């Protein structure tokens, strides 16, 4: 299972209750797809960099989750026709820190290469 980050921009005109209902709906969707929700951050209303569907503001929400690779396609089908969603982007997180074994192997190969150059 991979770790993903999903950012969704909802219409700014949604009430807090309607926005919370959208978040709960997505949580249920993730549960049905077998994904594990790690974190939800509500960034609030922000001005958009450019107009989207004649809207200048949007409500941003970040989801961090783990799931199968098929999750991206299912999510695309789920959000594509949602009228209150202005934009969404899902990216897979790559681990920044390599394991100690990989670092040791890379370090040993680099040391060996320097010895051969000398």
Helices and strands as residue ranges (DSSP letters): E 2-11, H 16-32, E 36-52, E 55-67, H 71-79, E 85-92, H 100-117
